[in-house]
Amino acid sequence: MSSSPPSVADKRATFRQLHQSGCFLLPNPWDLGSARYLQSLGFKALATTSSGFAWSIARADGAPSRDAVLAHLRDLSTASEVPVNADFQGGFAHEPDRIAQSVRLAVDTGIAGLSIEDSTGDAAQPLYDLDSAVARLRAARRAIDQTGMDVLLVGRAECFLVGRPDIEETMTRLQAYASAGADCLYAPGISSREHIAAVVAAVAPKPVNLLVSRAGALTVAQIAELGVRRISVGGALARVAWGAFMRAAQLMLEQGRFDGLADAASGQALDALFA
């Protein structure tokens, strides 16, 4: 007799346990098929990607509505037997009370964790001032606590992604987010050993997520040695899929050649996976 699938509570407990020690991979599917495949490989948890999801519905990163993202989170959480962490962008609001409303809705989708960014989307002022950013994190923390659900909160410092690659500011922000109730800290864009080690030390003993989005980066073993607890890849896997698709399509149109189909996955294998 097959065992029953894990409950939402089981997945949330598993996710928190993963953050207690060691280093785990948190790959980012962009739809149900990619999520199911990653799960089949044995990854212990998954994370959504705002960009990958947006591209899959012909939108730019950040363009899908809150309702569309919430439906996507529910679909992936329901279809996955492993925990799912939500790339929840900026919480789809500026004001703390509206952040709290968004977070409560996200918790209801069955996710095991969610992140809140400190970027504003305004090129003239790309980051919220620290007091405002902290207030937003505190609102997310209170919202999760009020649900009574064990959802992990990730605080993100976007400095390196918005043209302010200042490691001191990044660490100051992450420390403030840790104090505001973030369970895990994340500074997408940092890549050097020195910066990674500095961030890990700055927020210890709380866990750190590292984004790896390009080839030639440090290996999982090297990253683990620096004290990172989890590694995600953002929209990179979606970009890999898009890259292969775009090259194959362009080759057919421009040269009348089908060489781009050489690395295609087996249809029988895919049918067997999703049967």
N, C-alpha and C positions, 0 to 999 in steps of 0.2 A: 504494500500500500504506500503510495507516495505521501510525503509529508505535506502539511498545509503550508501555503506561502506565509512569510513573516508578516506580522501586523505592522501598522504604522509605528506603534510604540516600540516594537522589536527593532525596526530599522533605525529609529532615532537613538535607541540605546546602543546599538552596534556602532553607529556613527560617532557617538561621543567616546566610546571605547577606543576607536581607531586613533583618536587624538591624544590618548594617554601616553603612548610610547612608540618608538620606532618612526618610520617614514613610509607613507603610502601614496600610491598614485591615484589621482582623482581626474580621470580623463573626461572630456567634455563632448557628449553627443549633442546633435542638433535636432534629432527627430526620433520617432519611436524605433525605427529600424536600426539606426546607429546605436541607440541605447541598448537595444536587445543584443546586438552583436558584442558590444563591449562587456556586457554582463556575461555573455556566454564564454568569453575568454577567461573570466575569473577575477576581474577587477572587483575590489571590495566595496567601492562606492563610485558614484558618478556626480558630475556637476553640469548644470546647464551652461550655455554660452549665449549671451544676448545677441552677439553678432551672428553666430551660426544659425540661430533660430530666425533672426530677421532676414538673412539672405535666403533661407528656405521658403519664405513667403514673399520674396521679391521686395523686401524693404531694406533700408539702410539701418545700420546698428543704431539702436535707440529710438527708432521710429514706431515699432509696434506699440499698441495701446496697453494699458495695464490689464484690461480684460483679456486681451490676446495672450499676454505673458502668463497670466494666472491660469488660463485654460491649458497652455503648454506645460506649466508646472504640474498641473493635476494629471495630465495625460502621462507624462514621464514618471511621476511618482507612483501612479496606479499600475503602470505597465512594468515597473522595475521591482525586482525582489531584493535589490540592494538600496542603501540610502542614497537620496538625491539632494545635493546642495544647490540652492538657487542663486544664480547670478541675478540679483534683484535690483541692479543698477543703483539709482539714487532713491529708491523707494517710491518713485512716481509722484513725488511731492517735494515742496520746499519746506513747508511748515512742519514742526515736530508732531502736532496732533494729526495731521494728514498722513505723515509717515507711519504713525501708529496704526491708523486705519488700514493702510496698505499692508503692513506687516501682519495684522490679524487675518486679513484675507489670504495672504500667502501661507500662513501656518495651516489654514483650513484645507489647503491643497494636498497635504500629506508629506511635504518636504521635511528633510531632516536638519537642514541648515539654510541660512540665507545671509547674503552680504549686503551692506549698505556702503555706497561710495561717498566721498566727500567732494566730488567734482560738481560744478554747477551747470556746465554746458554753455557758459558764457565766456567767450574768448577774452573779453576784457578783464574778467575776474574769474579765472578758471576753477578756483577752489573756494569753498565756504570758509569764512574766517573760523578760527579754531573754536571759539565759543559756540557758534552756530552749529558747526559740525558735531561737537560734543553733545549739544542739545538734541540733535537728530538721532545720534546713537543711543542716548538715554531713553528717548521716546520709543525706539525700536526694542530696547531691552525691556522696558516696562510693558509694552504690548505683548511680547512673548511671555513674560512672567504672568501676566493677567490671564492668558489662555490656559495656564497650567500645563502646557506642553513642553517637552524637553527638546526644543529646537535650538540649535547652535547658532550663535550670532557672530558674524565675521565683520570686523571693522577694516575698511580699505582706505589707504592713503594714496591718492592718485597723482602725487607730485611728479613722478617720473613720466607719466603719460600725458601730462598737460603742459610740458615745457618748463617745469620747475624741478629739475633733477638735483635737489638739495637733500643729501642724506640726513643732515641734522634736523631739518624741518620734518622730513619723513618720520624719523624716530620720535620726535616730539609729538607729532600727531598720533602715531600708533600707541605711544604710552598713554596719551590722553584717552584714546578709544578703549584701551584695556581697562583703565580706571572707570570708564563710563559703562562698562559691562560687556564689552566684546569678549567672546570666548576664544577667538582665534584672530590673528592679525595678518594683514596682507598688504604688500606694497608692490603692485604690478609694475614691471619695468626695471626693477633692480636685477642685476645679473652678475656683477663681479663677486668673487669670493669675499672680498673685504666688506662690501655693502651687505651681503647676505648674512655674514657672521655678525656684523654690527647690529642688524635688525633683530636677529635671534637673541642676542645678548640683551638688547634694550627692553624687550618685552617678556623675557624669561620670568617665570616658568610657563607662560602661556604659549601655545603652539603658533607656528608661523606657516602660512601658505606661500609657496613660491610659484610664480608663473614662468613656464618655459614655452616660448613661442617660436623658436627658430632652431634649425639644425646647427650642430657644432657647439651646443651649449654643454654645460657640465653634465655628467652622467648622474643617474639616480644615486649610485653609491657615493659619489663625490658630494652631492647635495645633502645626503643623509649625514655625512661626516660633519657638515657645517651646522647640524642641529635642526634643520628644517623638518617639520612633522608631516607636511603633505605637499604634493606637487600637482598643479593643474596646467592645462595647455590652452585654455581659453578657446578662441575660434580657430586654432591651428589645424585641428583634424578636419574641420569643415573646409578650411582653405586648401588642404591637401586634396580633398575630394573635388572641390571646384577646379583646382589647377589641372587635374587629370582630365576632367570633363571638358574644360575649355580648350586644352591643347588638342584633344581628340576631335572636337567639333571644328576647330579652326583648320586642322589639317585636312579634314574631309572637304571643307568648303574651298580652301585656298589652293590645295594641291591635288585634290581628288584621291587622296590616300587614306587608308584605314589602319595605318600603323598604330594609331593611338588606342586601338582596341586590344592590343596585344596583352596588356596586363589586366584585362577585365576579369572580374570575379566570375566564378562558375554559377550559372543559373540554377543548376541542381543543388549546389551547396547552399545558395540563398533560400531556395524553396525548403530545403531540409531544416535550415535554421529557424524559419518562421512557420513551419508546419505546426 
